[in-house]
């Protein structure tokens, strides 16, 4: 998250140093700075009531100039003004006077540096002032205005003219990436990070420790974007650099291994993930960091649960719980997160009473959080608990928790994608409760946010598909067809035609075309789906027989004018009815919405 600094360097890196000189008084005339009268100086007498206007023969004693007066009168062409204004901006921020006055100083400082820049010579002072200006915009939540400032900042340095110039460009790209991330534009954010890494490697070499920290930072961004292959490549690079520069079992290497474990887990390689976590835990034990060991134990428990090794998972969770309660207290959010994991485990093993008990224990902590607990922590916990209640066939309770989770994140910068994910989950709950108009509105809000962020992931395709199903329930068939068509394009590109989500959209689109009277289009889609199943997926899937039957019916009726409600549409609506039996099946169908963004 960009703060009031001009660089997004890793902690150990050395940003380009640009000293801000103090303004020097000139000999010929007073320097444009405020002068405060000495306490020993005799104050001028107050004007007499009988003399409201000064006498023409007597002039008023000059008063000390304030910084604001200086700013209004001084020329931006003065080369001393830029450093002075930039220092004022920083001092204003440090004094707590508020960012608006600092913004004014920073704007004028940038203009002064730009005017005083020598033609053909890149000005690091100008780049620095633009970084500070963008950071102030971000602190005010005005991220859109920070983007063009940083676009200008990265054009100022010339990368080939030394390390300082290159690192200034690197800092600008990283700060721009952070700003795009806060706007929810993940793809653009990663592009900026990648460009920054490229510049940093050219300036420092590919084995510098600072390069390793940037690789790790970028790997985390790729994980958030679910681009695990690139994330793994960068994480391996980070491990190599830290292994070369650090002692065995260092804290840096342990952090890298935890990230690598997350990547392996996301790819379904649980054994490799477990190996990385065990190595990370050994490093933390060697350094005496019990709380970190407990956090790793939770991750190990997650892996055991994915491997259906439930007894070992319980042991890992209970071990972590004992340490966290002793070190942080019974009401810490980290304790609540372990309760949530245990609740999920006991639900999976059919122990619903124990599962619900742990959910309630976690909720008691989240309802009355200890000081220092972030809204993001509470919202994430409530979202996870809601998924358990959904699995328990309690959509009303799940919906309440999702609404609370979303309210906590409203107005928080950089949370638009997370809010969109919560809204999509709420849409699922509304559909399970038969409240289709509210479901459509919730999906529509999620889709709007995802579009604004440039989202093109499989998740976006799934949300479009579910919104289409809600529209079908409201008999908004034309709108449903448009949504299914867009979902098909995205899922074909991101997942391929044989993926289960893609096949589901094909089936929904065929039924919608049938309902619209576009029988030939429906036949074409169903023939394509059956061909895929026969040639690549096999015919054992129960959907194969249903799709074959539907195709047979459509072929018989091809070319006829039909004046009845299409049977395909009836099938589509029946498959999403709100009966108890169908809701259980619907949970699986809508399950793609259950993962976190």
C-alpha positions as CSV (number, residue, x, y, z in Angstrom):
1,X,0.0,0.0,0.0
2,X,1.6,3.3,-1.0
3,X,2.4,5.5,1.9
4,X,3.8,9.0,2.2
5,X,7.1,7.9,0.7
6,X,8.3,8.0,-2.8
7,X,9.6,4.5,-3.2
8,X,8.2,1.0,-2.9
9,X,11.6,-0.6,-2.4
10,X,12.0,-3.8,-0.3
11,X,13.0,-3.1,3.3
12,X,16.7,-3.6,2.8
13,X,17.1,-1.8,-0.4
14,X,18.7,1.6,-0.8
15,X,16.5,4.0,-2.6
16,X,18.0,6.8,-4.6
17,X,19.0,9.5,-2.1
18,X,18.0,13.0,-3.1
19,X,18.9,15.6,-0.5
20,X,16.6,18.5,0.0
21,X,18.8,21.6,0.6
22,X,17.7,24.1,3.1
23,X,16.9,27.5,1.6
24,X,19.9,29.8,1.9
25,X,19.4,33.5,2.6
26,X,20.7,35.8,-0.1
27,X,23.0,38.8,0.6
28,X,21.3,41.5,-1.4
29,X,17.7,41.0,-0.1
30,X,15.9,39.1,2.6
31,X,15.4,35.5,2.0
32,X,11.7,34.5,1.5
33,X,11.2,32.8,4.8
34,X,9.0,33.7,7.7
35,X,10.7,35.6,10.6
36,X,9.3,35.4,14.1
37,X,10.0,38.5,16.2
38,X,12.2,38.0,19.3
39,X,10.4,38.0,22.6
40,X,12.6,40.9,23.7
41,X,11.5,43.1,20.8
42,X,9.2,45.9,21.8
43,X,5.8,45.5,20.3
44,X,4.4,48.4,18.3
45,X,1.7,50.4,20.1
46,X,-1.9,49.8,19.3
47,X,-3.5,52.4,17.1
48,X,-5.3,55.1,18.9
49,X,-9.1,55.0,18.7
50,X,-9.1,58.5,17.3
51,X,-6.8,57.4,14.4
52,X,-8.5,54.7,12.5
53,X,-6.4,55.3,9.3
54,X,-2.6,55.6,9.1
55,X,-1.2,59.0,8.5
56,X,0.1,59.5,4.9
57,X,3.3,60.9,6.3
58,X,4.0,57.7,8.3
59,X,4.4,54.2,6.8
60,X,3.4,51.0,8.6
61,X,6.1,48.8,10.0
62,X,6.6,45.7,7.7
63,X,5.1,42.5,9.1
64,X,6.8,39.1,8.9
65,X,5.8,37.1,5.8
66,X,4.1,33.8,6.2
67,X,4.8,30.7,4.1
68,X,1.5,31.1,2.3
69,X,2.4,34.7,1.4
70,X,5.7,33.5,0.1
71,X,4.0,30.8,-2.0
72,X,1.7,33.4,-3.5
73,X,4.4,35.9,-4.3
74,X,7.4,33.9,-5.1
75,X,8.2,32.9,-8.7
76,X,8.2,29.2,-9.6
77,X,11.3,29.9,-11.6
78,X,13.4,30.3,-8.5
79,X,15.6,27.2,-8.2
80,X,15.5,27.4,-4.4
81,X,11.7,27.3,-4.3
82,X,11.2,23.6,-5.3
83,X,13.4,22.1,-2.5
84,X,11.8,24.6,0.0
85,X,8.3,23.7,-1.0
86,X,9.0,19.9,-0.9
87,X,10.5,20.3,2.6
88,X,7.3,22.2,3.6
89,X,5.2,19.4,2.2
90,X,7.1,16.8,4.2
91,X,7.1,18.9,7.4
92,X,3.4,19.5,7.1
93,X,2.7,15.8,6.9
94,X,5.0,15.1,9.8
95,X,3.4,17.7,11.9
96,X,-0.1,16.2,11.4
97,X,-1.6,19.4,9.9
98,X,-3.3,17.3,7.3
99,X,-2.6,16.2,3.7
100,X,-4.5,18.9,1.9
101,X,-2.0,21.7,2.8
102,X,0.8,19.3,2.0
103,X,-0.8,18.5,-1.3
104,X,-0.7,22.2,-2.2
105,X,2.9,22.5,-1.4
106,X,3.8,19.3,-3.3
107,X,1.9,20.5,-6.4
108,X,3.8,23.8,-6.5
109,X,7.1,22.0,-5.7
110,X,6.6,19.8,-8.8
111,X,5.8,22.7,-11.0
112,X,8.9,24.6,-9.7
113,X,11.2,21.6,-10.3
114,X,9.7,21.2,-13.8
115,X,10.3,24.8,-14.7
116,X,13.8,24.8,-13.4
117,X,14.8,21.5,-15.0
118,X,17.6,21.8,-17.6
119,X,16.6,20.7,-21.1
120,X,17.8,17.3,-21.8
121,X,18.9,16.6,-18.3
122,X,16.6,14.2,-16.2
123,X,15.8,15.7,-12.8
124,X,15.7,13.3,-9.9
125,X,14.3,16.2,-7.8
126,X,11.3,16.3,-10.1
127,X,10.8,12.6,-10.0
128,X,11.0,12.6,-6.2
129,X,8.5,15.4,-5.9
130,X,6.1,13.6,-8.2
131,X,6.4,10.4,-6.1
132,X,5.6,12.5,-3.0
133,X,2.7,14.1,-4.7
134,X,1.2,10.8,-5.8
135,X,1.6,9.4,-2.3
136,X,-0.4,12.3,-0.9
137,X,-3.1,11.8,-3.4
138,X,-3.2,8.1,-2.3
139,X,-3.4,9.1,1.3
140,X,-6.5,11.1,0.5
141,X,-8.0,8.2,-1.3
142,X,-7.7,9.9,-4.7
143,X,-6.0,7.0,-6.5
144,X,-7.2,8.0,-10.0
145,X,-5.4,11.3,-9.7
146,X,-2.2,9.6,-8.5
147,X,-2.0,7.5,-11.7
148,X,-1.2,10.3,-14.2
149,X,1.3,11.8,-11.8
150,X,3.2,8.5,-11.5
151,X,2.9,8.0,-15.3
152,X,4.8,11.3,-15.6
153,X,7.3,10.3,-12.9
154,X,8.4,7.1,-14.5
155,X,9.2,9.1,-17.7
156,X,11.6,11.5,-16.0
157,X,14.6,9.3,-15.2
158,X,16.8,7.9,-17.9
159,X,17.5,4.3,-16.9
160,X,20.8,4.1,-18.9
161,X,22.4,7.1,-17.0
162,X,23.4,5.4,-13.8
163,X,22.0,3.5,-10.8
164,X,20.3,6.5,-9.2
165,X,18.3,7.1,-12.4
166,X,17.4,3.5,-12.8
167,X,16.3,3.1,-9.2
168,X,14.2,6.2,-9.4
169,X,12.4,4.6,-12.4
170,X,12.1,1.4,-10.5
171,X,10.5,3.2,-7.5
172,X,8.0,4.9,-9.8
173,X,6.9,1.6,-11.4
174,X,6.4,-0.1,-8.1
175,X,4.5,2.8,-6.7
176,X,2.3,2.9,-9.8
177,X,1.7,-0.9,-9.4
178,X,0.6,-0.3,-5.8
179,X,-1.8,2.4,-6.9
180,X,-3.4,0.2,-9.6
181,X,-3.6,-2.6,-6.9
182,X,-5.6,-0.2,-4.7
183,X,-7.9,0.5,-7.6
184,X,-8.5,-3.3,-8.0
185,X,-6.8,-3.3,-11.4
186,X,-4.6,-6.4,-10.7
187,X,-3.4,-7.0,-14.3
188,X,-2.1,-3.5,-14.7
189,X,-0.6,-3.6,-11.3
190,X,1.4,-6.7,-12.1
191,X,2.6,-5.2,-15.4
192,X,4.1,-2.3,-13.5
193,X,5.8,-4.6,-11.0
194,X,7.2,-6.7,-13.8
195,X,8.6,-3.6,-15.5
196,X,10.1,-2.4,-12.2
197,X,11.8,-5.7,-11.6
198,X,13.3,-5.7,-15.1
199,X,14.8,-2.2,-14.4
200,X,16.1,-3.2,-11.0
201,X,17.8,-6.3,-12.4
202,X,19.5,-4.2,-15.1
203,X,20.7,-1.8,-12.4
204,X,21.8,-4.2,-9.6
205,X,22.2,-7.6,-11.2
206,X,20.0,-10.6,-10.8
207,X,21.5,-11.8,-7.6
208,X,21.2,-8.7,-5.4
209,X,19.2,-9.1,-2.2
210,X,17.0,-6.2,-3.1
211,X,16.1,-8.1,-6.3
212,X,15.1,-11.1,-4.2
213,X,12.8,-9.0,-2.1
214,X,11.1,-7.6,-5.3
215,X,10.7,-11.1,-6.7
216,X,9.0,-12.2,-3.6
217,X,6.7,-9.1,-3.6
218,X,5.8,-9.8,-7.3
219,X,5.3,-13.5,-6.5
220,X,2.7,-12.6,-3.9
221,X,0.9,-10.4,-6.5
222,X,0.8,-13.3,-8.9
223,X,-0.7,-15.5,-6.2
224,X,-3.5,-13.0,-5.6
225,X,-4.1,-13.0,-9.3
226,X,-4.1,-16.9,-9.3
227,X,-1.2,-16.9,-11.7
228,X,0.6,-19.7,-9.9
229,X,3.1,-20.8,-12.6
230,X,4.7,-17.3,-12.7
231,X,4.4,-17.0,-8.9
232,X,6.4,-20.3,-8.5
233,X,9.1,-19.2,-10.9
234,X,9.6,-15.9,-9.0
235,X,9.5,-17.6,-5.6
236,X,12.2,-20.1,-6.7
237,X,14.3,-17.1,-7.8
238,X,13.8,-15.5,-4.3
239,X,14.8,-18.7,-2.6
240,X,18.0,-19.0,-4.7
241,X,19.0,-15.4,-3.8
242,X,18.4,-15.8,-0.1
243,X,20.1,-19.1,0.0
244,X,23.2,-17.5,-1.5
245,X,23.3,-14.4,0.8
246,X,21.8,-15.7,4.1
247,X,22.7,-18.2,6.7
248,X,21.0,-21.6,6.7
249,X,17.5,-21.6,8.2
250,X,17.2,-17.8,8.0
251,X,14.0,-16.0,8.5
252,X,14.0,-14.8,4.9
253,X,14.3,-18.3,3.6
254,X,11.5,-19.5,6.0
255,X,9.2,-16.7,4.6
256,X,10.0,-17.8,1.1
257,X,9.2,-21.4,1.9
258,X,5.8,-20.5,3.4
259,X,5.0,-18.6,0.2
260,X,6.1,-21.6,-1.9
261,X,3.9,-23.8,0.2
262,X,0.9,-21.6,-0.5
263,X,1.7,-21.8,-4.3
264,X,2.0,-25.6,-4.2
265,X,-1.2,-25.9,-2.2
266,X,-3.0,-23.7,-4.7
267,X,-1.8,-26.0,-7.5
268,X,-2.9,-29.1,-5.7
269,X,0.6,-30.3,-4.9
270,X,-0.1,-31.0,-1.2
271,X,3.0,-33.2,-0.6
272,X,5.4,-30.5,-1.8
273,X,3.5,-27.9,0.2
274,X,3.8,-30.0,3.3
275,X,7.6,-30.4,2.8
276,X,8.0,-26.6,2.4
277,X,6.1,-25.9,5.6
278,X,8.0,-28.4,7.6
279,X,11.3,-26.8,6.5
280,X,9.9,-23.3,7.3
281,X,8.8,-24.5,10.8
282,X,12.2,-25.9,11.6
283,X,13.7,-22.5,10.7
284,X,11.3,-20.7,13.0
285,X,11.9,-23.1,15.8
286,X,15.7,-22.5,15.5
287,X,15.0,-18.7,15.8
288,X,12.7,-19.2,18.8
289,X,9.6,-17.6,17.2
290,X,6.8,-19.6,18.8
291,X,3.9,-17.5,17.3
292,X,5.3,-18.0,13.8
293,X,5.6,-21.7,14.4
294,X,2.0,-21.8,15.5
295,X,0.9,-20.0,12.3
296,X,2.8,-22.6,10.3
297,X,1.1,-25.4,12.2
298,X,-2.2,-24.0,11.1
299,X,-1.0,-24.1,7.5
300,X,0.2,-27.7,8.1
301,X,-3.2,-28.6,9.4
302,X,-4.8,-27.2,6.3
303,X,-2.6,-29.4,4.1
304,X,-3.5,-32.5,6.3
305,X,-7.1,-31.7,5.9
306,X,-6.8,-31.4,2.1
307,X,-5.1,-34.9,2.2
308,X,-8.0,-36.2,4.4
309,X,-5.5,-36.9,7.2
310,X,-8.0,-35.5,9.7
311,X,-6.4,-36.8,13.0
312,X,-3.1,-35.2,12.1
313,X,-4.9,-32.0,11.1
314,X,-6.6,-31.8,14.5
315,X,-3.3,-32.3,16.2
316,X,-1.7,-29.5,14.3
317,X,-4.6,-27.1,14.9
318,X,-4.8,-27.9,18.7
319,X,-1.0,-27.4,19.0
320,X,-1.3,-24.0,17.3
321,X,-4.3,-23.1,19.5
322,X,-2.5,-23.8,22.7
323,X,0.4,-21.5,21.7
324,X,-1.7,-18.7,20.4
325,X,-4.0,-18.7,23.5
326,X,-1.0,-18.6,25.8
327,X,0.9,-15.8,23.9
328,X,-2.0,-13.6,22.5
329,X,-5.0,-14.3,24.7
330,X,-8.2,-16.2,24.3
331,X,-9.9,-13.4,22.3
332,X,-7.3,-12.8,19.7
333,X,-8.4,-13.0,16.0
334,X,-5.7,-15.6,15.3
335,X,-7.4,-17.9,17.9
336,X,-10.7,-17.3,16.1
337,X,-9.1,-18.3,12.8
338,X,-8.1,-21.7,14.3
339,X,-11.6,-22.2,15.6
340,X,-12.9,-21.6,12.0
341,X,-10.4,-24.2,10.7
342,X,-11.6,-26.7,13.3
343,X,-15.2,-26.0,12.5
344,X,-14.6,-26.7,8.9
345,X,-12.7,-30.0,9.7
346,X,-15.5,-31.3,12.0
347,X,-18.1,-30.4,9.4
348,X,-16.2,-32.4,6.8
349,X,-16.1,-35.3,9.1
350,X,-19.8,-35.2,9.8
351,X,-19.5,-33.9,13.4
352,X,-22.0,-31.0,13.0
353,X,-22.5,-30.3,16.7
354,X,-18.7,-29.8,17.2
355,X,-18.5,-27.8,14.0
356,X,-21.3,-25.4,15.0
357,X,-19.8,-25.0,18.5
358,X,-16.4,-23.9,17.0
359,X,-18.3,-21.5,14.7
360,X,-20.0,-19.9,17.7
361,X,-16.7,-19.6,19.6
362,X,-15.1,-17.8,16.6
363,X,-18.1,-15.5,16.2
364,X,-17.9,-14.4,19.9
365,X,-14.4,-13.2,19.2
366,X,-15.2,-11.4,16.0
367,X,-18.3,-9.7,17.5
368,X,-16.1,-8.2,20.3
369,X,-12.6,-7.9,18.7
370,X,-9.6,-6.9,20.7
371,X,-8.0,-3.5,20.0
372,X,-5.8,-3.7,16.9
373,X,-7.9,-6.2,15.0
374,X,-8.4,-5.0,11.4
375,X,-11.7,-4.9,9.6
376,X,-10.1,-7.2,6.9
377,X,-9.4,-9.9,9.5
378,X,-12.9,-9.8,10.9
379,X,-14.5,-9.7,7.4
380,X,-12.4,-12.7,6.2
381,X,-13.4,-14.7,9.3
382,X,-17.1,-14.0,8.9
383,X,-16.9,-15.0,5.2
384,X,-15.3,-18.3,6.1
385,X,-17.9,-19.0,8.8
386,X,-20.7,-18.2,6.3
387,X,-19.3,-20.8,3.9
388,X,-19.7,-23.4,6.7
389,X,-23.2,-22.4,7.5
390,X,-24.0,-22.6,3.8
391,X,-22.7,-26.1,3.7
392,X,-24.9,-26.9,6.7
393,X,-27.9,-25.8,4.6
394,X,-28.5,-22.6,6.7
395,X,-28.5,-19.9,4.0
396,X,-30.2,-17.3,6.1
397,X,-27.4,-17.3,8.7
398,X,-24.8,-17.4,6.0
399,X,-26.4,-14.4,4.3
400,X,-26.4,-12.4,7.6
401,X,-22.7,-13.0,8.1
402,X,-21.9,-12.0,4.5
403,X,-23.8,-8.8,4.9
404,X,-21.8,-8.0,8.0
405,X,-18.6,-8.9,6.3
406,X,-19.3,-6.6,3.4
407,X,-20.3,-3.7,5.6
408,X,-16.9,-3.9,7.3
409,X,-15.1,-3.4,4.0
410,X,-17.3,-0.6,2.6
411,X,-15.2,2.5,1.9
412,X,-11.9,0.6,2.4
413,X,-9.4,1.3,-0.5
414,X,-8.2,-1.7,-2.5
415,X,-11.1,-3.9,-1.4
416,X,-13.4,-3.7,-4.4
417,X,-12.6,-7.2,-5.7
418,X,-13.1,-8.7,-2.2
419,X,-16.4,-6.9,-1.9
420,X,-17.4,-8.2,-5.3
421,X,-16.6,-11.8,-4.2
422,X,-18.8,-11.3,-1.1
423,X,-21.7,-9.9,-3.2
424,X,-21.4,-12.9,-5.5
425,X,-21.7,-15.2,-2.5
426,X,-24.7,-13.2,-1.3
427,X,-26.3,-13.7,-4.7
428,X,-25.9,-17.4,-4.2
429,X,-27.6,-17.2,-0.9
430,X,-30.5,-15.1,-2.3
431,X,-31.0,-17.7,-5.0
432,X,-31.1,-20.6,-2.4
433,X,-33.8,-18.6,-0.6
434,X,-35.8,-18.0,-3.7
435,X,-35.2,-14.2,-3.6
436,X,-34.2,-13.9,-7.3
437,X,-34.6,-10.2,-7.7
438,X,-32.2,-9.5,-4.8
439,X,-29.9,-12.2,-6.2
440,X,-29.8,-10.5,-9.6
441,X,-29.1,-7.1,-8.0
442,X,-26.3,-8.6,-5.9
443,X,-24.7,-10.3,-8.9
444,X,-25.0,-7.1,-11.0
445,X,-23.2,-5.1,-8.3
446,X,-20.4,-7.7,-8.2
447,X,-20.1,-7.8,-12.0
448,X,-19.9,-4.0,-12.2
449,X,-17.0,-4.0,-9.7
450,X,-15.2,-6.8,-11.5
451,X,-15.6,-5.1,-14.9
452,X,-14.2,-1.8,-13.4
453,X,-11.1,-3.7,-12.2
454,X,-10.6,-5.3,-15.7
455,X,-11.3,-8.8,-14.3
456,X,-11.2,-11.6,-16.9
457,X,-10.7,-14.6,-14.6
458,X,-12.7,-17.8,-14.5
459,X,-14.4,-16.5,-11.4
460,X,-15.8,-13.6,-13.4
461,X,-17.2,-16.1,-15.9
462,X,-18.8,-18.1,-13.1
463,X,-20.4,-14.9,-11.7
464,X,-21.8,-14.0,-15.1
465,X,-23.3,-17.5,-15.4
466,X,-24.9,-17.3,-12.0
467,X,-26.4,-13.9,-12.8
468,X,-27.8,-15.4,-16.0
469,X,-29.5,-18.1,-14.0
470,X,-31.0,-15.5,-11.7
471,X,-32.3,-13.7,-14.8
472,X,-33.8,-17.0,-16.1
473,X,-35.8,-17.3,-12.8
474,X,-37.1,-13.7,-13.4
475,X,-37.9,-14.7,-17.1
476,X,-35.5,-12.0,-18.3
477,X,-34.4,-14.4,-21.1
478,X,-32.7,-11.9,-23.4
479,X,-30.5,-10.6,-20.6
480,X,-29.7,-14.1,-19.5
481,X,-28.6,-15.1,-23.0
482,X,-26.2,-12.1,-23.1
483,X,-24.7,-13.1,-19.8
484,X,-24.3,-16.7,-20.7
485,X,-22.6,-15.7,-24.0
486,X,-20.1,-13.5,-22.2
487,X,-19.5,-16.2,-19.6
488,X,-18.9,-18.7,-22.4
489,X,-16.2,-16.5,-24.0
490,X,-14.4,-15.9,-20.8
491,X,-14.5,-19.5,-19.6
492,X,-13.5,-20.9,-23.0
493,X,-10.4,-18.6,-23.0
494,X,-9.5,-19.1,-19.3
495,X,-10.4,-22.8,-18.7
496,X,-10.9,-24.4,-22.1
497,X,-14.1,-25.9,-23.5
498,X,-13.8,-29.2,-21.6
499,X,-13.8,-27.6,-18.1
500,X,-16.9,-28.3,-16.0
501,X,-17.8,-24.6,-15.7
502,X,-17.6,-24.2,-19.5
503,X,-19.8,-27.2,-20.0
504,X,-22.4,-25.8,-17.6
505,X,-22.5,-22.5,-19.4
506,X,-23.0,-24.4,-22.8
507,X,-25.9,-26.3,-21.3
508,X,-27.5,-23.1,-19.9
509,X,-27.0,-21.2,-23.1
510,X,-28.6,-24.0,-25.2
511,X,-31.7,-24.0,-23.0
512,X,-31.9,-20.2,-23.2
513,X,-31.7,-20.3,-27.0
514,X,-34.4,-22.9,-27.1
515,X,-36.6,-20.7,-25.0
516,X,-36.0,-17.8,-27.3
517,X,-36.9,-19.9,-30.4
518,X,-33.4,-20.1,-31.6
519,X,-33.6,-23.9,-32.0
520,X,-30.8,-24.2,-34.6
521,X,-28.4,-22.4,-32.2
522,X,-29.4,-24.6,-29.3
523,X,-28.9,-27.7,-31.5
524,X,-25.5,-26.6,-32.5
525,X,-24.4,-26.1,-28.9
526,X,-25.7,-29.4,-27.7
527,X,-24.1,-31.3,-30.6
528,X,-20.8,-29.6,-29.7
529,X,-21.1,-30.6,-26.0
530,X,-22.0,-34.2,-26.8
531,X,-19.1,-34.4,-29.2
532,X,-16.7,-33.1,-26.5
533,X,-18.1,-35.6,-24.0
534,X,-17.8,-38.6,-26.3
535,X,-14.4,-37.8,-27.7
536,X,-12.6,-36.3,-24.6
537,X,-14.5,-36.7,-21.4
538,X,-16.4,-40.0,-21.7
539,X,-20.1,-40.7,-21.5
540,X,-20.3,-41.9,-17.9
541,X,-21.3,-38.4,-16.6
542,X,-25.0,-38.3,-15.8
543,X,-25.4,-35.0,-17.7
544,X,-24.6,-36.8,-20.9
545,X,-27.9,-38.7,-21.0
546,X,-29.9,-35.6,-20.2
547,X,-28.1,-33.5,-22.9
548,X,-28.6,-36.4,-25.5
549,X,-32.3,-36.5,-24.7
550,X,-32.7,-32.7,-25.0
551,X,-30.9,-32.8,-28.3
552,X,-33.1,-35.5,-29.6
553,X,-36.2,-33.5,-28.7
554,X,-34.9,-30.4,-30.4
555,X,-34.0,-32.2,-33.5
556,X,-37.6,-33.6,-33.8
557,X,-39.0,-30.1,-33.4
558,X,-36.5,-28.3,-35.7
559,X,-38.1,-26.2,-38.3
560,X,-41.5,-26.1,-36.5
561,X,-43.2,-23.0,-35.0
562,X,-43.6,-23.6,-31.3
563,X,-46.3,-21.9,-29.3
564,X,-45.5,-23.4,-25.9
565,X,-43.0,-22.7,-23.1
566,X,-39.8,-24.4,-24.1
567,X,-39.1,-27.6,-22.2
568,X,-35.4,-26.8,-22.0
569,X,-36.2,-23.6,-20.0
570,X,-38.4,-25.6,-17.6
571,X,-35.5,-27.9,-17.0
572,X,-33.2,-25.0,-16.4
573,X,-35.6,-23.4,-13.9
574,X,-36.4,-26.7,-12.2
575,X,-32.7,-27.4,-11.7
576,X,-32.5,-24.2,-9.5
577,X,-35.8,-24.5,-7.6
578,X,-35.8,-23.8,-3.9
579,X,-36.9,-27.1,-2.6
580,X,-34.7,-28.6,0.1
581,X,-33.5,-31.4,-2.1
582,X,-32.6,-29.2,-5.0
583,X,-30.9,-26.7,-2.8
584,X,-28.4,-29.3,-1.7
585,X,-27.6,-30.1,-5.4
586,X,-27.5,-26.4,-6.1
587,X,-24.8,-25.9,-3.5
588,X,-22.5,-28.1,-5.7
589,X,-23.5,-26.3,-8.8
590,X,-22.8,-22.9,-7.2
591,X,-19.8,-24.1,-5.4
592,X,-17.4,-22.3,-7.7
593,X,-18.3,-19.1,-5.9
594,X,-17.2,-20.5,-2.5
595,X,-13.5,-19.6,-2.9
596,X,-12.0,-16.4,-1.6
597,X,-10.8,-13.7,-3.9
